[in-house]
Amino acid sequence: MRIEIAVDARPRTTLLGVLAVCSAVGVGTVYFPQALLPSVAASLHVPLSDTALVVTAPQAGYAVGILTVVPLGDTGAQRRLLTILFAGVAVFAIAAAAAPSLPVLVIASFLMGCATVASPVIGPYVAGMTGSRRLGSINSILLSVGIPGMILSRAIAGFLGEEYSWRYAYLGAAVLALVCATVAWTRLPVPVHVEPAEFPQYLRRPFDQLRLRSGLRRSAFYQACTFAGFTGTWATLVLVLQDSFGLGAGALGWISLVAIATMAVVPWTGRIVDRRTPDAVTAWILVGTVLAAVLMLGAYAGGALGLTLLVAGVLVLDVSMQSGMVANVTRMYQLDPGRRSAMNTAYMVCAYSAGSLGSWTAVRLYHALGWWTVPTFVAALASLALLRLVLRPDSSDGGLVVRV
C-alpha cells in the first residue's frame, strides 16, 4: 500500500510566474536559430543548405542534455542546477555570437543546446511544490507560457537577423539567460537536502523507471503516437502549401500562429485533468487527433475552402498534441514524486525520438504517394494509441493509493 498525502499545496504565484518565464526562455533558445539561416549564410559566406546544421546542432545538444542533465533534478539541487544551466547558455550564446566561421557556430550551438534543458528540469521541480490535485493545472500553465516563448523567439530573432545581424539574436539570448541565472540563484529556495548523484547508476534511472512503471510507458506511448503525427504534419505542411496552393514559407509562419489559440485551450485542459482523470482526457484528445486528420484531408478541395480546412485541421492537431502532453505528464508525475526528473527524461526521449521518426516517415510518404498519406499516418497513429487505451485501461504502478 502506498500512502499519499493529498494536500492542496501550490507554489507561490510569483515564484510560479518566475519559473514559467525561465522555462519559456529555455524553450525559445532551442528554436530561435530557425529564423536566422539566411542571415547566417550571407554573413559567413556559406551555402544556405549548410546552415541547416545551425538548427540541428542545438536540437541534438538538447537531446544530450535531457539524457545526461535532467535526471539530476531528482537530487534536490535544482537551484544550483538551473543557475549553472542558464549561465552555460549565456556563455555558449556569446561564443556563438562571436563565431568567425560556420563550424565554430555549430559547435557553440550544440553546447548551448546541451544547457537549454531548463524546462524539463523546472517541470518536475514545480510539480514537487504542488499538491496532486493541481498537477494538471500547473503543468498546463508551464506549457502555455512556453508556447509564446517559441513564437516570440523566432519572430524577434528573424527581425534582428534581417534588420541588423544574426549575432544580435545570440547576444539577446545570452542576456536573457544571464537574467534567468540570477533569478534562479536569488529567488529559488535553498534546498533542505541534496542527494548525491552516483554515476553511472544515476544516468540509468530513466531507463529503470521506463522498465518498471507501466504508467510511464503508457504516457510515453500516447505522446509518441501524437507527437510523431504532429511533427510529420509540420515537416510536410510547407510542401502541400507550395504544391496545392502556390504558397511559400511565409504562409507557414502565419499558420504557426494557431499556437495562440492553443495557449487559451491548454490551461482549460489542465483543469479538466485535475477534475477527472488523465485517461478520460487522453481519450478525447486522441479522438480530436483523428478529427484533425480528417479536416486536413480537406486540402484536396482546393482554393479557399481547402486552405481553410487544412488550417482548421492543423489547429485541432496542435491543441490535441499540447493538451495530450498535459494529460500524459500529469499521469507520469502522479507515479513517484521522488523520481519525476528521471521519468521526465525517459518520457521526453521516447516522444522526441518518435517525433524525429514521424518527420522522416511523413516526408517520404508525401513524396511517394501524396498529401493524403500524411493525414492517414496521423489518424493511424492516434487510432493505435486509442486502441491501447481502450483495451488496457489505467492501472496503478505503485499499488493501492490511499488519499488522506
Disulfide bonds with the S-S distance in Angstrom:
none
